[in-house]
Amino acid sequence: MALTSKYILLTSILLSLTLMSSTQTCSNYTFSNKQVFRSCSDLPVLQGHLHWNYMPSTKRIQIAYRATQTSTGWIAWAINPTATAMLGSQALVAFRYPNGSMTAYPTPITSYNPSMQPGTLSFKVSKISATYANNEMIIFAEIGPLNKRTTINHVWQAGSSVLNNVPQIHPTSGANIQSMDTVDFLT
């Protein structure tokens, strides 16, 4: 009996160490497309991570926003040029079509019931794309220039459903209303 208990304890410890060492933070993450980002931040809620390269000569930023998500959900990352809130943010949204392909596009958030349709943002967005693998969605894009600012308000979000190729409302409590912060692209 004692040998079995020791074996179970040892197995539990090894399993815990394996799970802890395999946790993907932003600093130890490797992108499948081999893209490298010099800076990153593990976001405090919604299992989100923001990776970026700031290019001082052009004041543009290459970003990758990644978050855990099911194949039927959606993710979004946004800059809010005027406030630390969802309303007024300039968002990049991604989800999977029913055929399995990914889509990503910009959309301005102008109300608490936004259309979530493709739209024009207050800053330039290029090279936008998205991937899905291993229950994780990633949005890639190049943004800017951002009017000589490197510290911005940002918001990130996740929802569990997409209906007729339109992301549906996300929960309005808990982590979904705590998903906002500032980021300094120089650090």
N, C-alpha and C positions, 0 to 999 in steps of 0.2 A: 504493500500500500504506500509506503513512504517513497519508494522508487517511482511509482506512478505519479504521485503528487509533485515530486521534484521535476519529472519529465514535463508535466503539464505547465508548471511554473516556468521552466526554462523555455519551452515552446512559446508561451505567452510573451515572455520578455523579448525573444528573438523576433516574433511577429510585430510587436510594438515598435522595436527599433527599425525594422524594415519599413513599416508604414511611415514612421517619422522621417526616415532618410529619403523616402520617395516623394514626399510632399513637394509639389512644384511651387516655389515662390517665383517672383519675377526675376531674381538674380541668378537662379540656376535653371531657367527655362531655355530650351533650345527649339527654335522655330523649324518646322519641317522644310520650309523653303530656304533655310540657311541664312535668312536675314538676321542681321546683328543690330541690336539697339544698345547705345551707350548708357542710357539711363532708364530707370523703371521705378514703379511704385506699386506695392501690394495695397490695394484699396481696402478700407476697413469693413465694408459690407458687400453683400451680393457676390462674393467670390470673384471679384474683378481684379484685374491687373492692367496697368497702363505702362507701355514701353514707348520710348521716344528717342529720336535723334534731332537735336536742334542745330540748324545750319545758320550761324550768325551772318554770313555774307548775304543771304537772301531773306533772312528772318522767317524761314519756313520750317515746319516741323513734320517729320515723318513719325507717324504713330502706329501702334498696334494696341488695340484694346481687346483683351480676351477675358472670357468669363465662362464658368461652368453653366451649361444649358442643355436641356433635352432637345431632341431633333424637331419637336413641334413648337418650341418656344422662339423667343426673339431676344436680342440684346441691343442696347444703344449706349453711345457715349456722346457727350455734348459739351460744348463750351457755352457759357452764358456771359456775354460781354458786359452785362449791366447789373447782375445780381447773383446771389448764391442760392439759386432756386431753379426749379424746372421751367417755370413760365419765363419765356424770353430766350430760352436756350436754342442753340443751333446744333442739331443732332445728326449723328451718323447712325443708321439703323441697319441691322442685318437679321435675316431669317432664312430658313430653308423652304423652297418651293416643294409641293407634294412629290415632284419627280426626283427630289434629292439634291438638286443644284442649289447653290447659295446665291443670295442677292444682297447687295449693300447699296445704300443711297443716302443722300442728305435730305433732311426735312426740318423746317423751322417749327418750334413748339410755341404757338401763339395763343393757346388757350389750354384750359384743363381738360378739354376734350378734343385734342388735335386730330387732324385727318390722318396723320402718319403716312401721307402720300409723298412721293418725291417732290422736292422743292429746291429753291435757291436760298443759300445761306448768306449771311452778311460778310463772309470772307470766302476766299477761293478754296475749293476742295478739288484735289485731283488724285489719280491713281487709287481710287477707292475699290476695295474688293473684300471678300470675306471667305472664310473657310470653316468647315465643321469636321471635327474628328474627336473621338474619345470623349464624347459628351462635353465638348468645349467649342464655343464659337469665337472666332477672331475677326475683328474688323481692321483692315489695313487702309491707311490713307496718308496723303500729304496735304497739309493745311497751311494757310497763310499766304502772304505775310499778315501778322496780327497787329498792325498799327504800332510797331515799336514796343509792344508789351511782351514780356516773357512770363509774367505771373498772371494766371487766369483762373477764373471760377470754372469748375467743371462738375458735371452731373453724369451719372451712369445709371442704367436701368435694365431691368429684365422682366419679361412677361412670359406667361406659360402657354399662350395660344396665339395662333394666326388664323384668321378666318377670311376666305376669299382674297388671299395675298395681302391682308391688312393686319398688322400687329394689333392685338386687342389690349384693353386696359390692363395695367399692372396692378398688383395689390396697393392699396392706399394706406398702409400702416406698416409698422416695423421697419425692417431694413430698407424697403423701397422708398420711404420718405426720409431716410438718413443718408442716402447716397449722393452726397455733394461735398465738395471740398475745394481747396485751391491747389494749384500746382505751379511750380516755378521751373520752366523748361531749361533754365541755365544750370540748375542743380541736379 
